[in-house]
């Protein structure tokens, strides 16, 4: 269907039905308390070369878990241990349906796509010496070629959590001895990265070594909820993170030394961070605790990579004190050698950021416990403000202004780097009937991207990209298919895994087309009409008026916004 048709308004009868459906949602809070200055809509556009993208991960969408010679990953192992657990065996079947998926991106006008390569699909055991799965190499070549043929640039993640099971069995995964630059896991990840650069780098200009190493280290090797389910909350996450940082540096130097001159690409690592906002902003101890929280979160990885090759001073000092209090001879936080610090420092070409939520932080005082763990190590208390709306994930509250504060922190702390937002999104419950009119997601993207615009336009943060998580519903790790993040709905009960556009896909298409919120555009007028609804308030209330007129204003504003929201069936 043509772009003109896809942007048109539905017939009157359908319009009214959809309007009534959305009105039924008006009582649901979408965002927290409205601050007139902080939360006001900023009109304007991003630079013409701004990157709009969507993202997925191999295990979450590919399926084909044992096709050809693909080896099992730690996620395959975990999913198959429990007969009642959802698996990624088929997932979205994107391994077979990638051409259709690329057309979904093209319909939205996207020019970039972030996806990950499955290490065990390339090297079944994780080691090149054991053999290469040529079918896997062909799959990623075909995917990249199809993207390029449709004028979409690939942004490739080398590792999005699906470690080859053989590497966990043989070497302990990322707990492999971490004392030298040439530890086995570093070399093996370097071999894998080199192979990908050699085979795909002529067409790939953006590389991400690891996605969210905070999760890999903490959930995989500390808390032990995620595979490989190694439970060592006192030390496991710190040892794993140490190896991940060195493995990232290895992959960066291989590209820098062997491929950059010919291929001209860039390499980074995607770091997640929940912004830590001080609960009592006038209390110095609380402000210090909030910064300590952020340093333990993103600084754990970013300080070494972007500043000086080492962990943040506050993290080292806190962990040294903890070690003394626990009667240890040394800190539980490993140390980098001088050579390693030099090797790690400045091993990123841009700052890749995943942002989902914010927490309120207060100082807890020194926590002394017989069972130390990452969270007690911070010496903070964290929580959420009463007016922040919660999503289906207990940890994820919708706090759009947090991303602006975090971007400002990155600008100031890490030398004003180029920042690529590599993930942002929010989940819905899996429900019957399906949630296709996903108002919460529309509001979330609207508010977050406007906060990103404020960071760029008002705070001079060099934001270069925004990536929606995710292109389509997928396997959401431990929750399986019970929650959905996608711009497109996937029917997992349909053997064909049919995709259906959600209303958010139309919103995102218009956002990309307008490159922001240009003054006077029809799209911006729609956004203005939805703005107060998305903030669970009305223009009258914001300006000091209450009562019946305020509620009428809310409904009328929502009514004016409906044409864009209900256009989504026309792009199917």
N, C-alpha and C positions, 0 to 999 in steps of 0.2 A: 504494500500500500504506500502511496506517496506521502511525503512529509506533510503536504498540505492537508491531506485527508486525516493523517494521524493526529494533527493538531486541532482539528475541527471539533465542534461541540456536538454531543449526542442528541438524538431526537428528544422532544419534549417529554414524552412518557418515561423514557429511560432516565432522563435528567431528574425528574421528580422522584423516581424510585431511589436513585443514588443519593439525592439530596436528603431524603428521609432517613436513609441508612446512616449518613454521616451525622445528621442531627442527633441520632441516637447515641453518638459517641461524644457529644459536646460536653457531657458532664464528667468525662474522664480527664483528670489533670495530665497535661502533657509536659509542663515544665514547672519549676519552682517559682518562688516569689519574684515578682518583677521589680527590677531596679531601673528607674526611668533613664538614668544616664548610662549605666553599664549595658543594659539590654536593648537600647534603642536600635532600630534597623539602620544600618549604614548603607547608603546607596553608592554604587560605583562598580567598577569592573577591575578584574585582574589584568596583568600584562598580556599582550597577545600571545606570547609564547608559554603561558601558564599551562601546566600539564593537568588534565583531568583523566582519571584512570579508575578502574575497578580492579578487584583482586580476588584471588582464590588460592587454595593450596592443594598440592597433589593428592594427598590421602583423603582430603575432604570431598573431592569431586571426581577424580579419575575413574575409580573402580578398577576393573581388570587386575585384581590384586595378585593373581598368579598366572597371568597371560604370558605365553612364551617362557622365557627363562627368568622373569622377574623374581628376585628373592624376597623373603618376608622381611617386613620392618618390625620394629618394636610395637607399633600400633596394630599391625596384623596379629601379632602374638597376643596382645592384651585383649583385643576384640574377640578372638576365638577361644579365650579361656572360659568365657561365660556364655552358655547357650542362650541366655535371655538378653544378652547385650546386643545393641545395634552394632553393625560393622560397616567398614568402608569397602566391602567386597565389590559392590556394584556402585554404591553412592549415586552420583549423577550420571554415571557412565560417560563422562566427558572424554575418556580415552577413545571412544568410538564416535561421540557426537560433537567433537570439537569444531567441525566446520559450521554447524548450526549455532553453537555458542558464540562463535566469532561474529555471526550475523546479528546476534542480540547486541553485541557491543557496537556494531556498525549502525544499527537502528538508533542507538542512543547518541551517536555522533562521537563516540570515544576514539581517541587517537593513541591511547596507551592501554596496556593490559599487564598487570603484575600477576605472575603465576610462579609456581615452584616446580623444580625438577625433583623427582624421586630418586634419591641416591641408589636404593636397591633395584630400581628399574634400569639403571645404567650399569652398575657393578652389583650383581646379585648378592655377593658376600660383602660388599663394601670395598673389596680390594681388586685393583685392576689386574694384578697378576693371576687371579683366579678366573678371569674371563670377563668379556664385555657382552652385554645383551644388545645385539645389533637392532632387534625390534624396538627396544626402548629408545635407542639413539634415533632410529627412523621416526618414531612417534614425535619426539621433540623437534626434530628437523621439520617434519610436516606441519606441526603446530606453528612453529616460528615462520615458516614460509607462507602459510595461509594467513597469518596475521599481517605479514609484510605485503602480501597481495591485496589485502583490504585496507592498506594505509594505516595500520595499527602497529605501534612500536612495542616490542616485548620488553618488559622489565622482569628480570629473572632472579628468583631466590634459589640459592643452592641448597639450603637446608631449612625446611619447615617441619621439623620435629620427627620425621620418619626415618630414624636411624636404622641402618641395616642390622637385623637381629644378630647376624654373625659377628659384627664388631662388638656388640654388647657381650656376647658369649665368650669371644676370644680375648678381649682386652679390657672389659669393664666399661666400654663406651667412653664417655667423657670423664670417667674417674681414672683413666689410664695415667700412669705416673706422670707428674706434671713438673718435673724439675729442670727440663732442658727444652730448647727450641726444637729438638728433633725427636720428641716423644712420638711413639707410633701413631696415636690418634691425630696429631698435628700433621704428620707426613701423609697419612691416608686421606685426610681431608684435603690436603694440598694436591695430592694426585687426582682426586675427584674434581677439584676446582680446575686444575690444569686441563683435564680432559674436556670439561665443559667449555672452557675458553677456546680450546683448539677446534672443537666441533661446532660450536654455536656462536662464537664471539664475533665472527665476521658480520653478523646481523643483529647482535645484541649490544646495546650501548649502555645499559644500566644493569648492574649486578648487585645483589644483596647476598652477603655470605650466609648470615644466620637471621632467621626471623625470631624475634623476642627471646633472646637467650635467658632473660629473667625467668620465664616459664620453664625452659628446658632445665635450667640448673635447679630452681627451687622445687618445682612440682615433680620433676623426674628423679632428682638425686638427693633432695632434702626432705620434703614432706612425703614424697613417694606416692602421690595420687596418680600421676601420669607415668606411662612407661618410660624407663624400665622398672619403675616402682622400687627404686632403691631408697630405703628409709634411713636417713642419717641427718636428722634436723640440726644437729650441732655443727657439722662440718661438711656434709655432702654437697650442699649447694655451692659452698665457697671453692671446693676442689674442682667441681665441674665447671663453674664459671671461669676459673683460672685457665683451664684447658681450652674452653671455648674462645676466650680472648686471644690466646696464643694461636689457635687454629685459624681464627679470623685473620690475624696478622700474617700468618703463612700464606693464606689465599690472596691477601692484598698484595704482598710482595711478589708473588708469582705473576700476578697480572701486571704489576708495575714494571717488573724486570723483563718479562718475556713477551707481553702482548700489547701493552698500552701504545707503544709507538706505531704499531701496524693497525690496531683496531680502534683506538681513540675513544674507548669507553670509560665509564666511571664505576667505582666500587664503594659500597658502604655496608653497614650492618643495621638492621631495623630494630630499634630499641623502643620498648614500651615504657610508659610511665603514667601512673595516676598522679595528677597534680595534688600536692599536699597543701591545703589552705589552712592557715593558723586559725584555730577556733576562737582564740582571744587575741585579736591582732594588735592590741595595745600592750600585751604582756611580752617582754623580751624572751622569757624562757619558752613561751609558746611559739614565737616566731623562729627561734633557734631550733626547736623540735621539728617544725614544719620543714625547714631547710634540711635538717638531718634526715628526715624521711625521704625527701627527694634525692639526696645524695646516696642514700642506701639503695634507692630504687634505680634511677637512671644513671646516677654517677658511678655506681658499681662498675659499669661497663664504659660509660662515656668519658669519665675522667682519664682513664688510661689511654683511650683511643684518640681523644681530641685535645688533651692538655699536656700530660707529661709522662705517659707510659705507666702510671701507677694508680692505685686506688685513691679515693678522696682522703684528705688528711683527717677529716672528722670520722670517717669510717675506720681508718687505721688506728686512730687514737682510742675510739670507743671499743674496738675489738681488743686492743692491747690491754685496756683496763679490765675488760671482761675476763681475759685470760688470767690476769693476776687475781681477780676476785674468785675465780674458779679453781685457783691453785695449780694452774698449768705453767709449764716452763716456757710456752710461747703462745702467740695468738692463734686462734682458730682460722684466721684469715691468712692464706698463703702469701708469701713474699715473692715479688719479681726480682730477679738479679738485675744489676745495672745493664747488662747486655740485653736482657729481655725488655727492659723499659725502653731502651733506644729502638728496639725492634718493633715494639707495639706503637710507639708514639706517632701520631699523625697518619694513621692507617685508614683514612676514610676521605672520600672526595666530596661528600655531602652528608648532612645529618638526616637519617631516615627515621621518622617518628611514627609510632602507633599510639594513638590516644583514644581512650574510651570513657574515662570517668575521673572524678575528683573525690578526695576524702577530706574531712576536717581533722586536723591534727592538734593534739595538746601534749605537753610534756608529762611523762609518767614518773619522772625521777629515775634513779638507777634501779633497774630490775635485776635482782639476783635470784637465780633459780637453779635447782638441781638438774633441770632439763632445758638447757639453753637452746634457742632456735633463732632463726632469722628475724622473726617478728619481735621477740623479747630483746634481741640485740640492739634494736633501734632505740629503745627507751622512749617510746611514744605511745600515746593512746590515739586511736583513730576511730572515726565514726562518720555520720552523715547528718546534714541539717534536716530538720523535720519537713521542710517544704521541697526537698529534692525528690522528684518522682523516681521510683524504682522500676527497673525493667524485669523481665523473667529471670535474669541472673541476680542473685542476692548481692553481688559485689558491684553491679553496674547501675549507677544512678545517672540520670541525664543532667549533666552540668556543663552546658556549652561554654560558658565564660572561662572554665578551667583551661581549655586549650589555648586561649589567648595568653593567660598568665604563664603557662608552660612554655609557649613559644618565646615569650619575653625572657624567661629564665635561660633558655638555650642560647638566645642571642648574647646575653650578658656573660654567661658562664663559659661558653665554648668558642669564643672568638668570632661571633657573628657569622656563622656558617650559612651556606645555602641549606634550606630545610625542605625536605620532601615528606609530606604526610603520606605514609605508606599504608595506614589503616585508620578508618573511623567508621563507626556504624552502631546500630542497636538491634537487639533481637526482639522477635515476637514469639509468643507461644505457638506451638503447632496445634491448630484447632480445626474442627469440622463444624461448619463450613470454613474453608480456607480464608485467611485474612489477605485479601487482595487490595482492599482499600486501606492501605497501611499508613494512616494519618500520623501515628507516632513517629514512624521512620521519616516521613516527609518533614515533619517539624524538626526532628533531630538534625537531618542534613541541612535544612534551611538555617537553623540557628548556629550550628557548628561552622558551616562555611562562611556565614556572616562574621563570626568571631575571628576566623582566619583572615578575612578581608580587613578587619580592624587591625589585626596584628601586622598585616602587610602595609596598609595605607596610613595608619595612625602611629604605629609603634616601630616602623621601619625594620621589621623582621623580613629577612630575605626568603620568603616562602615561595617555592617554585612549583609545588604540585599538591594535589589533593586526591586521595584514593579512597573510593567507597568500598567498605567491606560489608557485603561482598556482591559479586556479580549475580550469584544465584544461591538459593538455599543449598546447604551441604551437610555433611557429617560433622556435627559440632562437638567432636572429641567426646569427653565422658557423657555429656547429655545426649549424645547420638542425634536422633532426628526430632527431638522434643522441642527444640527451639529453631528459629529460622532468622537468618540475617540478610537474605538475598533481596536484590532488586527484582529478581525473577523467582516466582514460586515453582518448585519442582515437586511433581506428584510422585512420591516414592512408592506408592501402591500400584503405579502404572508400570508395567514392564518396560515401556518405552521411555520412562522418566520424562514425560512431557513437561515443557517449561511454559509458564503463563506469566505475562507481565503484571507486576503490581503497580499501583498508582505511583509509587516512589520512582519507578523507572521512567515515567513520563516527567515527573518533577526533575529528576536528575538530567534527563535529556534537555529540558528547557534551561536548566542551570548551565549546562555545558555550552549550549547554543548561545546564551547571553553572556557567557564568561563572567558571571557574577550577577549583580543587581543594578543594571544601568538605569539612571534617572529617566523616568517617562516611558519606559517600555511596558508593554502589556504584561509581561512576566512579572516585573517588579510591582505592578498594580495588584496582581494576584497575591504576591507575597505580602504586600501591605495589608490586604484584606484578611490574610490568614495570621498575621503576626501576633496579634493579641490573643487569638484563640490558641495558638501554639504555646503561648506563655501563660495560659490559664487565667487570662484577665481580659479586660476590655479597654478600649481607648478612654471611655468615660471614667472608669475607675482609676486609670493611670493619671488622669488629669483632675482627679479629686471629686468626681461625681459618682453617686451610688444610686441604687434603686432599680426600678423597672426599666428605665431607659437604658441603663447599663446592660442588662441582659438582652434587650432587643438589639442593642448595638452589636453584641457578640454574635447573635444569630444572623443579623444582616450582613456583617462582615464575612462570616463563614459562607453565607449564600452567594455573595459576590465571588468568592474564591472557588466555588464548586466546578465551574466549567473546565478549568485545567485539571482538577483532580479526577474528574470522571471521564476524561478523554482516553484513559489508559486502555480500554478494550479495543480501541481502533488500531492499535499498533500490533496486535497479535498476528 
